[in-house]
Structures are given as structure tokens and as C-alpha cells.
Amino acid sequence: MNSNQIQTDSLFDCHEKYEFEYIIGTYSYDKQNSISNLLRNACNNGELDSLTYQEIYELIENKLGYAIPAKIQE
């Protein structure tokens, strides 16, 4: 199992700033603001409770149309 697999299987914690930064940082700069807004709104309404990183990436792909970064899929 590679380090990306371990990370994507982990649960996302809305209370941890570094977790937002990690996910947002895997996307290009021009996409980061819209991803940040999506994650913050989804955390506020409880949509991200008990989701893994992989499920967060899938949510971003479904809601914003941004493909899951290649470095995550390896």
C-alpha cells in the first residue's frame, strides 16, 4: 500500500486546518478558491461527516467537475 492509499482511506476532519490545506493543495492554484468554498460549506452543513479523503475527492469531482489529481490516483 502506498502513502497516497493510506491518505485517501483516512477520514477527513473538518476541524483540522491542515487537512483542508492538504486537499486544496493537490489542485492547481486556479481551482483552490472554489474547492475551499465547497469544503467549508460542506463542513458547515455536515455533508463531510465520516467521509474519507477519497470520498472528498469524488465529491469535488462530482460537484465542481475537477478531476481527481493524478498524484492521488497513483
Order of alpha helices (4+ residues) and beta strands (2+ residues): alpha-alpha-alpha-alpha-alpha
